[in-house]
Amino acid sequence: MEKIKILAIVGSLRKDSFNRQLAMAAKAIIGDRAVFKMLDYDDIPLMNQDIEFPAPEAVKRIREEVKSSDGIWFFTPEYNHFFPGVLKNLIDWLSRPVSDKEPQVLAGKPAAISGISPSMNGTALAQDHLVTLISFLNMSVMNSPRLTIPNAMQQLDSEGKLLPDAGNPYLEKQANAFLDFIEKQIDF
Ligand SMILES: Cc1cc2nc3c(=O)[nH]c(=O)nc-3n(C[C@H](O)[C@H](O)[C@H](O)COP(=O)(O)O)c2cc1C
C-alpha cells in the first residue's frame, strides 16, 4: 500500500516562524506513517490576471504538489484577526482552473488546520476565515479536531525556539485524526 502524502502549507514566510516549527513537530509525530512535505511558495507572484495564462512556472509547480498530495495541513498565523495575505494569494492561485479542461486542484482534498500565536486566541479567528474560504473551494475540511495554540511566547526555550512539546498531546491527537480522515476518503 502506498503511503499517504500530506502537504503542509505554512501561512508564514518567516524563517523562524512558530507555525513552521509547529509543522516540523507534526512531521516528527507523523514519522514514517506518511510522507510529509512542506510546500515552498515564496516565489509565487501576486495574483494578476494579466499573467494567469499560461501559468507562471512557480504556480505550475505548486499545483502539481497539491495534485499529488492526499491531504493538505494548514499551519497558519493570525494577522489582524485574519490569515496572512501570502496564504490568501497562494490559495487564490490554486483556486483557479488549470485550463478550460482541468478544474482547480483543491476541490475534494482533505484539509486540516492548526495555528499558534502569541495571543490568547491561538489563531482561532484566522482559522474560521480560512475554513470559510477553503469550504467555498470545496475542500473536505476536518473541522474537529482543529488546533489553536495560544501564548506562544510562554512556550519558548532559551534560544527563542518553540519547545518540542508545545501543543502536545493535542498535536498528536490531530495528526492521528487527520491520517484517519484521509484514509477514509481516498482509494488506494
Ligand atoms: C501584520 C500583523 C498582524 C498581526 N495580528 C495578529 C493578530 O491579529 N492576532 C495575533 O494573535 N497575532 C497577531 N500578530 C502577531 C503574530 O501572531 C506573530 O508575529 C506570530 O509570530 C506570526 O506567526 P509566525 O511566527 O508563524 O510567523 C500579527 C503580526 C503581524 C505581522
The ligand as a Tripos MOL2 file, in Angstrom:
@<TRIPOS>MOLECULE
LIG
   31    33     1     0     0
SMALL
NO_CHARGES

@<TRIPOS>ATOM
      1 C1          0.5640   42.3140   10.3420 C.3       1 LIG1
      2 C2          0.4970   41.5050   11.6090 C.ar      1 LIG1
      3 C3         -0.7040   41.3870   12.2740 C.ar      1 LIG1
      4 C4         -0.8020   40.5810   13.4180 C.ar      1 LIG1
      5 N1         -2.0280   40.3920   14.0020 N.ar      1 LIG1
      6 C5         -2.1680   39.4520   14.9750 C.ar      1 LIG1
      7 C6         -3.4640   39.0600   15.4370 C.ar      1 LIG1
      8 O1         -4.4850   39.5360   14.9910 O.2       1 LIG1
      9 N2         -3.5470   38.0990   16.3980 N.ar      1 LIG1
     10 C7         -2.4250   37.5040   16.9040 C.ar      1 LIG1
     11 O2         -2.5390   36.6110   17.7330 O.2       1 LIG1
     12 N3         -1.1820   37.8700   16.4920 N.ar      1 LIG1
     13 C8         -1.0270   38.8150   15.5380 C.ar      1 LIG1
     14 N4          0.2240   39.1440   15.0590 N.ar      1 LIG1
     15 C9          1.4240   38.5520   15.6870 C.3       1 LIG1
     16 C10         1.7370   37.1860   15.0860 C.3       1 LIG1
     17 O3          0.8540   36.2270   15.6220 O.3       1 LIG1
     18 C11         3.1810   36.7870   15.3890 C.3       1 LIG1
     19 O4          4.0720   37.6760   14.7540 O.3       1 LIG1
     20 C12         3.4680   35.3530   15.0080 C.3       1 LIG1
     21 O5          4.7550   35.0190   15.4570 O.3       1 LIG1
     22 C13         3.3670   35.1370   13.4860 C.3       1 LIG1
     23 O6          3.4360   33.7750   13.1780 O.3       1 LIG1
     24 P1          4.8050   33.0560   12.7610 P.3       1 LIG1
     25 O7          5.6630   33.0180   13.9950 O.co2     1 LIG1
     26 O8          4.3990   31.6970   12.3100 O.co2     1 LIG1
     27 O9          5.4540   33.8700   11.6610 O.co2     1 LIG1
     28 C14         0.3560   39.9510   13.9260 C.ar      1 LIG1
     29 C15         1.5790   40.1050   13.2560 C.ar      1 LIG1
     30 C16         1.6500   40.8500   12.1110 C.ar      1 LIG1
     31 C17         2.9830   40.9520   11.3710 C.3       1 LIG1
@<TRIPOS>BOND
     1     1     2 1
     2     2     3 ar
     3     2    30 ar
     4     3     4 ar
     5     4     5 ar
     6     4    28 ar
     7     5     6 ar
     8     6     7 ar
     9     6    13 1
    10     7     8 2
    11     7     9 ar
    12     9    10 ar
    13    10    11 2
    14    10    12 ar
    15    12    13 ar
    16    13    14 ar
    17    14    15 1
    18    14    28 ar
    19    15    16 1
    20    16    17 1
    21    16    18 1
    22    18    19 1
    23    18    20 1
    24    20    21 1
    25    20    22 1
    26    22    23 1
    27    23    24 1
    28    24    25 2
    29    24    26 1
    30    24    27 1
    31    28    29 ar
    32    29    30 ar
    33    30    31 1
@<TRIPOS>SUBSTRUCTURE
     1 LIG1         1 GROUP 0 **** ****
